[in-house]
Structure formats: C-alpha cells, structure tokens
C-alpha cells in the first residue's frame, strides 16, 4: 500500500487481500496506513503457505527503499492502483 508514487509505503500480510485493501482504502485500519494515507495497492504477491508469506513480509520490510521501488515497477511501472484488478471492477 502507498500514499502516492514514490511516497510512503506499507508492507503487510493478510489472508483476504480484497477485504484488507478495502479496510486500508476506507481508513478502517487504524495505525500506520491510516496515519500516512496509504490507500493505494500497487503491488502484491500470493503464497500458499502463511509461514512463507510472513517470512517474505519481514524480509521486504528490511529492504532498502530502492529495492521496494524496483519490485513495484517490475510489475506495475505506472504505479496503478490494483484495487480494480483484484475486485474485477472498473475505475
């Protein structure tokens, strides 16, 4: 989740991406994302094993900012909000 291109970013893990993204978008999730306005989903990946997902989250959180930007831009060079992709809706 980000607040804007090259802005503040948040990395988290969830078992329900649509629900959790909705909570961030609507400001229903208290804490970092709400305080920093991180409402746009610009990158995600899926895992079959929750332990694997948590390990990946922890690793990414320790990354340099440039690495995170590169990860986003490899799949989403325009930093489009992927909400529409994960819900099958149109903007």
C-alpha angles and dihedrals in degrees: 000000000000137000093220141336109306089359132116114326135200128198120197144152129237141165091221114044097181094050094045094046089050090052091052094045092051095043092245094128109080119215136039100357094048094045092049099038095242099167105137122088106213102160140018141159132196131228132191093213122057092209089057091048093051092048091051091049092052092049094049091049088060094050125110114259092246090058091052091049090050091049091053095044094049089066102020111026093171094048091236117182104256093201088100091052096051094045098039090233130132124241 
